[in-house]
Amino acid sequence: MTRDDKLIELNDRLAEALLQLITSGEAKAADLNVARQYLKDNNLSVLLGSYEDPEKDSPIFKLADEIQKELDDFDQQSA
C-alpha cells in the first residue's frame, strides 16, 4: 500500500466514523464541530448543490450531506 493509498484510506475512515456518529443520533456539539472543521479543511461546502462530483457517494460527501441535514433540522427547530 502506497503512502497516498494510506492517506486516502485514513481520510475515508475518518469520514465514515464521523458519519456513523452523526447518523446514530449520538453526536454532541463538539462532534459536529469536528465534522464541520474536517469538511472545511477539505475545502467542502455544505452547499452540496454546488458540487458536480462523480464521487458523490464517497464518505466525505455523505458526511457533508448529513451535516447539511442536521443544520436544516436545527434551523427548523429554531424557527
Sequence and secondary structure as in RCSB ss.txt:
>XXXX:A:sequence
MTRDDKLIELNDRLAEALLQLITSGEAKAADLNVARQYLKDNNLSVLLGSYEDPEKDSPIFKLADEIQKELDDFD
QQSA
>XXXX:A:secstr
  HHHHHHHHHHHHHHHHHHHHHTT   HHHHHHHHHHHHHTT  S GGG   TTTTSHHHHHHHHHHHHHHHHH
HHH 
